């Protein structure tokens, strides 16, 4: 709960990172999306790694942790691929 209050205090003080004002709103949202996606992926990898370490030799728990790692990486690759495809298509349209 203390973390929540600390986050609220930082927001109220205005000590948040600033985004370059020359970017469009869509670019800003796109950047926020990638920060959130990356943060969730790192969190999932940490959780999966912790589960792997504390599996205690149980084959089912080891397999579940490995799958969590694999699925997290696959999700990141798919998201990056989708973003790349969209950017390529937009660049082809704007020529």
KOLMAR-937321 format. One record per residue: chain; residue in one letter; x, y, z of N, C-alpha, C in turn. Coordinates in nm, 4 decimals, padded with zeros to 6 digits, always signed. Example, Ala and Ser with C-alpha at 12.3 -4.5 7.8 and 13.67 -1.06 7.14 Angstrom:
# KOLMAR-937321
   chaine   residu        n.x        n.y        n.z       ca.x       ca.y       ca.z        c.x        c.y        c.z
        A        A   +01.3190   -00.5690   +00.7800   +01.2300   -00.4500   +00.7800   +01.3200   -00.3300   +00.7800
        A        S   +01.2850   -00.2250   +00.7080   +01.3670   -00.1060   +00.7140   +01.2900   +00.0030   +00.7870
# end
This chain:
# KOLMAR-937321
   chaine   residu        n.x        n.y        n.z       ca.x       ca.y       ca.z        c.x        c.y        c.z
        A        X   +00.0823   -00.1190   +00.0000   +00.0000   +00.0000   +00.0000   +00.0864   +00.1249   +00.0000
        A        X   +00.2044   +00.1158   +00.0657   +00.2943   +00.2303   +00.0695   +00.3442   +00.2670   -00.0691
        A        X   +00.3612   +00.1662   -00.1559   +00.4051   +00.1924   -00.2925   +00.3003   +00.2745   -00.3653
        A        X   +00.1744   +00.2431   -00.3438   +00.0664   +00.3167   -00.4076   +00.0680   +00.4627   -00.3646
        A        X   +00.0844   +00.4872   -00.2352   +00.0890   +00.6246   -00.1866   +00.2115   +00.6981   -00.2394
        A        X   +00.3232   +00.6278   -00.2521   +00.4442   +00.6895   -00.3063   +00.4238   +00.7269   -00.4522
        A        X   +00.3573   +00.6390   -00.5281   +00.3301   +00.6679   -00.6691   +00.2366   +00.7876   -00.6835
        A        X   +00.1354   +00.7944   -00.5993   +00.0418   +00.9077   -00.6040   +00.1154   +01.0373   -00.5706
        A        X   +00.2043   +01.0318   -00.4743   +00.2808   +01.1514   -00.4357   +00.3704   +01.1987   -00.5503
        A        X   +00.4347   +01.1051   -00.6196   +00.5198   +01.1412   -00.7334   +00.4364   +01.2045   -00.8434
        A        X   +00.3191   +01.1488   -00.8696   +00.2317   +01.2038   -00.9738   +00.1864   +01.3437   -00.9363
        A        X   +00.1513   +01.3647   -00.8115   +00.1038   +01.4956   -00.7686   +00.2143   +01.6003   -00.7752
        A        X   +00.3378   +01.5613   -00.7488   +00.4491   +01.6560   -00.7548   +00.4890   +01.6880   -00.8983
        A        X   +00.4460   +01.6069   -00.9925   +00.4783   +01.6311   -01.1327   +00.6185   +01.5859   -01.1698
        A        X   +00.6735   +01.4885   -01.0998   +00.8080   +01.4396   -01.1269   +00.8077   +01.3247   -01.2276
        A        X   +00.7159   +01.3262   -01.3203   +00.7075   +01.2204   -01.4191   +00.7975   +01.2521   -01.5380
        A        X   +00.8458   +01.1499   -01.6083   +00.9271   +01.1755   -01.7276   +00.8446   +01.2493   -01.8332
        A        X   +00.9096   +01.3391   -01.9025   +00.8418   +01.4172   -02.0054   +00.8685   +01.3566   -02.1426
        A        X   +00.7692   +01.3623   -02.2290   +00.7811   +01.3126   -02.3651   +00.8031   +01.4316   -02.4567
        A        X   +00.8864   +01.4131   -02.5577   +00.9138   +01.5199   -02.6533   +00.7832   +01.5709   -02.7130
        A        X   +00.7611   +01.7003   -02.7083   +00.6341   +01.7574   -02.7522   +00.6188   +01.7585   -02.9034
        A        X   +00.7243   +01.7259   -02.9774   +00.7137   +01.7264   -03.1227   +00.6442   +01.6008   -03.1766
        A        X   +00.6282   +01.5014   -03.0928   +00.5611   +01.3792   -03.1358   +00.4100   +01.4008   -03.1384
        A        X   +00.3452   +01.3263   -03.2237   +00.1993   +01.3326   -03.2277   +00.1418   +01.2520   -03.1130
        A        X   +00.0164   +01.2713   -03.0878   -00.0494   +01.1989   -02.9794   -00.0442   +01.0489   -03.0029
        A        X   -00.0606   +01.0072   -03.1264   -00.0558   +00.8639   -03.1571   +00.0822   +00.8060   -03.1273
        A        X   +00.1871   +00.8808   -03.1605   +00.3223   +00.8335   -03.1292   +00.3432   +00.8230   -02.9790
        A        X   +00.2890   +00.9167   -02.9038   +00.2997   +00.9118   -02.7586   +00.2287   +00.7878   -02.7038
        A        X   +00.1082   +00.7628   -02.7532   +00.0329   +00.6459   -02.7089   +00.1054   +00.5168   -02.7468
        A        X   +00.1649   +00.5159   -02.8639   +00.2391   +00.3990   -02.9103   +00.3573   +00.3727   -02.8172
        A        X   +00.4255   +00.4773   -02.7767   +00.5365   +00.4638   -02.6838   +00.4917   +00.4129   -02.5483
        A        X   +00.3803   +00.4633   -02.4998   +00.3251   +00.4179   -02.3717   +00.2870   +00.2705   -02.3809
        A        X   +00.2281   +00.2323   -02.4925   +00.1917   +00.0925   -02.5136   +00.3133   +00.0018   -02.5024
        A        X   +00.4249   +00.0406   -02.5650   +00.5444   -00.0430   -02.5625   +00.6076   -00.0468   -02.4242
        A        X   +00.5998   +00.0626   -02.3516   +00.6520   +00.0628   -02.2150   +00.5704   -00.0328   -02.1285
        A        X   +00.4390   -00.0269   -02.1410   +00.3523   -00.1159   -02.0627   +00.3753   -00.2611   -02.1033
        A        X   +00.3824   -00.2862   -02.2339   +00.4042   -00.4225   -02.2819   +00.5374   -00.4770   -02.2322
        A        X   +00.6413   -00.3967   -02.2401   +00.7721   -00.4401   -02.1923   +00.7733   -00.4649   -02.0426
        A        X   +00.7053   -00.3783   -01.9687   +00.6992   -00.3948   -01.8232   +00.6260   -00.5230   -01.7856
        A        X   +00.5163   -00.5495   -01.8521   +00.4407   -00.6726   -01.8240   +00.5239   -00.7947   -01.8613
        A        X   +00.5956   -00.7874   -01.9738   +00.6782   -00.9007   -02.0155   +00.7895   -00.9279   -01.9142
        A        X   +00.8540   -00.8227   -01.8676   +00.9596   -00.8406   -01.7676   +00.9014   -00.8998   -01.6400
        A        X   +00.7867   -00.8504   -01.5984   +00.7215   -00.9034   -01.4789   +00.6887   -01.0515   -01.4971
        A        X   +00.6359   -01.0870   -01.6127   +00.6020   -01.2274   -01.6381   +00.7274   -01.3143   -01.6377
        A        X   +00.8375   -01.2646   -01.6939   +00.9614   -01.3419   -01.6941   +01.0162   -01.3589   -01.5526
        A        X   +01.0043   -01.2561   -01.4717   +01.0504   -01.2666   -01.3327   +00.9658   -01.3680   -01.2565
        A        X   +00.8352   -01.3620   -01.2756   +00.7460   -01.4576   -01.2084   +00.7763   -01.5999   -01.2548
        A        X   +00.7937   -01.6177   -01.3859   +00.8226   -01.7509   -01.4391   +00.9570   -01.8017   -01.3877
        A        X   +01.0564   -01.7141   -01.3829   +01.1872   -01.7543   -01.3315   +01.1802   -01.7940   -01.1849
        A        X   +01.1032   -01.7186   -01.1087   +01.0854   -01.7515   -00.9666   +01.0150   -01.8861   -00.9512
        A        X   +00.9128   -01.9075   -01.0316   +00.8432   -02.0372   -01.0249   +00.9362   -02.1520   -01.0638
        A        X   +01.0221   -02.1278   -01.1618   +01.1163   -02.2296   -01.2065   +01.2148   -02.2641   -01.0955
        A        X   +01.2669   -02.1614   -01.0300   +01.3646   -02.1823   -00.9239   +01.3025   -02.2565   -00.8060
        A        X   +01.1793   -02.2212   -00.7717   +01.1147   -02.2815   -00.6553   +01.0263   -02.4011   -00.6895
        A        X   +01.0441   -02.4587   -00.8085   +00.9627   -02.5740   -00.8479   +00.9961   -02.6971   -00.7652
        A        X   +01.1138   -02.7021   -00.7104   +01.1501   -02.8134   -00.6232   +01.1578   -02.9476   -00.6933
        A        X   +01.1877   -02.9480   -00.8211   +01.2000   -03.0734   -00.8945   +01.0685   -03.1316   -00.9425
        A        X   +00.9574   -03.0666   -00.9118   +00.8267   -03.1146   -00.9576   +00.8157   -03.0895   -01.1078
        A        X   +00.7998   -03.1978   -01.1839   +00.8000   -03.1893   -01.3295   +00.6872   -03.1000   -01.3816
        A        X   +00.5699   -03.1078   -01.3216   +00.4573   -03.0260   -01.3680   +00.4840   -02.8769   -01.3467
        A        X   +00.5405   -02.8432   -01.2312   +00.5693   -02.7020   -01.2024   +00.6826   -02.6501   -01.2897
        A        X   +00.7820   -02.7338   -01.3177   +00.8904   -02.6946   -01.4077   +00.8373   -02.6695   -01.5487
        A        X   +00.7529   -02.7583   -01.5955   +00.6947   -02.7431   -01.7285   +00.6097   -02.6175   -01.7368
        A        X   +00.5313   -02.5898   -01.6342   +00.4478   -02.4688   -01.6334   +00.5340   -02.3434   -01.6367
        A        X   +00.6431   -02.3424   -01.5626   +00.7321   -02.2259   -01.5618   +00.7996   -02.2075   -01.6971
        A        X   +00.8450   -02.3177   -01.7566   +00.9074   -02.3105   -01.8894   +00.8075   -02.2587   -01.9925
        A        X   +00.6859   -02.3101   -01.9867   +00.5829   -02.2649   -02.0805   +00.5540   -02.1162   -02.0641
        A        X   +00.5526   -02.0699   -01.9404   +00.5282   -01.9278   -01.9149   +00.6378   -01.8427   -01.9790
        A        X   +00.7612   -01.8872   -01.9685   +00.8722   -01.8147   -02.0307   +00.8577   -01.8156   -02.1826
        A        X   +00.8304   -01.9319   -02.2377   +00.8175   -01.9442   -02.3830   +00.7021   -01.8588   -02.4350
        A        X   +00.5879   -01.8644   -02.3696   +00.4718   -01.7885   -02.4143   +00.4936   -01.6382   -02.4024
        A        X   +00.5683   -01.5958   -02.3012   +00.5991   -01.4542   -02.2873   +00.6867   -01.4072   -02.4023
        A        X   +00.7878   -01.4840   -02.4348   +00.8766   -01.4470   -02.5457   +00.8010   -01.4498   -02.6783
        A        X   +00.7169   -01.5502   -02.6980   +00.6371   -01.5570   -02.8213   +00.5456   -01.4357   -02.8319
        A        X   +00.4843   -01.3968   -02.7230   +00.3975   -01.2790   -02.7237   +00.4725   -01.1526   -02.7616
        A        X   +00.5923   -01.1365   -02.7073   +00.6738   -01.0195   -02.7429   +00.7124   -01.0208   -02.8905
        A        X   +00.7508   -01.1370   -02.9409   +00.7880   -01.1480   -03.0821   +00.6678   -01.1179   -03.1714
        A        X   +00.5516   -01.1693   -03.1359   +00.4314   -01.1415   -03.2153   +00.3941   -00.9934   -03.2128
        A        X   +00.4039   -00.9319   -03.0970   +00.3715   -00.7896   -03.0866   +00.4698   -00.7060   -03.1679
        A        X   +00.5979   -00.7390   -03.1596   +00.6979   -00.6655   -03.2369   +00.6780   -00.6874   -03.3865
        A        X   +00.6443   -00.8093   -03.4261   +00.6194   -00.8384   -03.5677   +00.4983   -00.7614   -03.6194
        A        X   +00.3937   -00.7573   -03.5397   +00.2743   -00.6836   -03.5796   +00.3058   -00.5352   -03.5950
        A        X   +00.3831   -00.4806   -03.5026   +00.4200   -00.3393   -03.5105   +00.5041   -00.3133   -03.6351
        A        X   +00.5955   -00.4033   -03.6651   +00.6794   -00.3881   -03.7834   +00.5959   -00.3934   -03.9107
        A        X   +00.5027   -00.4860   -03.9174   +00.4166   -00.4974   -04.0357   +00.3340   -00.3707   -04.0538
        A        X   +00.2784   -00.3195   -03.9467   +00.1983   -00.1965   -03.9553   +00.2838   -00.0805   -04.0041
        A        X   +00.4044   -00.0659   -03.9507   +00.4915   +00.0448   -03.9918   +00.5307   +00.0315   -04.1378
        A        X   +00.5597   -00.0897   -04.1834   +00.5958   -00.1101   -04.3237   +00.4797   -00.0757   -04.4153
        A        X   +00.3605   -00.1198   -04.3792   +00.2420   -00.0903   -04.4614   +00.2156   +00.0597   -04.4650
        A        X   +00.2263   +00.1259   -04.3509   +00.2040   +00.2712   -04.3465   +00.3080   +00.3429   -04.4314
        A        X   +00.4337   +00.3008   -04.4237   +00.5374   +00.3629   -04.5064   +00.5130   +00.3390   -04.6541
        A        X   +00.4623   +00.2219   -04.6912   +00.4331   +00.1935   -04.8317   +00.3165   +00.2793   -04.8800
        A        X   +00.2176   +00.3013   -04.7957   +00.1020   +00.3829   -04.8320   +00.1411   +00.5284   -04.8456
        A        X   +00.2298   +00.5768   -04.7614   +00.2691   +00.7180   -04.7605   +00.3718   +00.7549   -04.8660
        A        X   +00.4147   +00.6626   -04.9475   +00.5129   +00.6945   -05.0535   +00.4557   +00.7800   -05.1592
# end
